[in-house]
Amino acid sequence: MNFSPLPPHKKVSQRGLMSIVMLVISVGTLGIAMLGGAKMVYDLLGDRSDTGFIASAIALGIAYFVGWLTAMVGIRVFGNLILPMLINIFVVVCLVGICFLYVEIMQRLYLQKYGLMQFIKYSIVMIAALFAMVGLHLIVEDHNLRPFAIPLLLLCMIQLGLIVCRYVFAGSENSIYILGDLTFLAGMSSVSILMMAHVGLLQPLRACFTDYFDHNSVAIRTED
């Protein structure tokens, strides 16, 4: 009586296992960073962030960096195919958050009910949100930011209209506030135009990331 030998156990791919680990860590930490950022914006807009602003920003920055780095490694080194789709969703979420934040800040600039420190905090949070979106853009190869510039340019046009309405038609007793309006408009419009123009300012940085992680990816493939 002949018994066929049992099939050998298939060896678990270390590359595949690490890819799953990177997926879980990156999605988890980026999700935590996004939720924390939303809470920080909520407190800021509600004037409930008088204390702990810097500590909160540092904590969120660390969480975002861990998620960004593990996502980059998961995609570029271990070839995870799910992470790019999830990162695209995170980029869209960032854009929605930026647009919401921009609208809320525009309202406060129009009403002129803010101080210098509040304006600085508004600017820091907006810069951090834009930085987060651009950072996620760098993770996915051949990602295009041009469509994301369209809603931002529309909001810039709306802000320009509000500035004209405030200082020409409605009038303002505190004309010094126009400096804050113009500073914010200049910053947002510059970022939006650069995104739309796609002049390749980030291309050297993307190429540097690609070369470095592709080299590590080849080394891991040879080890497997």
Steps between C-alpha positions, in 0.01 A plus 500: 500500500656826382452817696581824326724722706344801666556823306765716659383800693520814295746745646349831602653784299685739725440773243123441504489489880690827531274655240196421715672634810585826320139525382358466851748738661478769232122502477466495878745782570380716210143450618600605852679806360194598294262462794737694723530771236121528474476537879773763497320699229173472693665639812675773304188623326310488826774700676562210739869453419660763724730245665680197368502613135871430445489166682197393294674599178813301592296189588307517174820556305657187645190291426486630143871437440476140623199438275664672204826307536336159541271570203798597286687184602192283450444627146850565369688219674249219563275573202167522686221542244226606743683790663502726189119487484473579871752783472294651218200496735707670770604770251135569416416517871784751546365713217149500648644599838708778343197640316291493819778669696545763228128586503497531879810720501355719225194565716717605794715723281190669361350561845839623626450327834848363553830604653856462381557171683179357360607597148838335554328181618266507198802529272695224674209256484436577132868458413507169689189377315647592161829337597314182599320486166818558299684241710237238419522603135870409501434147621310384192689499172353704212246664729358822351415797720349713223137399563546583869595858411161576343291528822781695667513750213123540517524573872778752433268677256226505763739644757603774257134585452450517877800731534358738241157483662639564847732790424322663205127449546452424870787712624729425793603708800810282547674516162809333644314169480544506123860390557377172647254450213760566233765287671269202521373550145854529363609180672201292393497629144875439461467139616194443279664649190814294550287187533310586182811597303674174593843659455681204653630658820452171683643284222860493635371398843275232348790370290720484809238296687448273200871427454556431869199274556535321167855405600374357830218322319751323272707397803196346671396315184845342475478392864164330437 
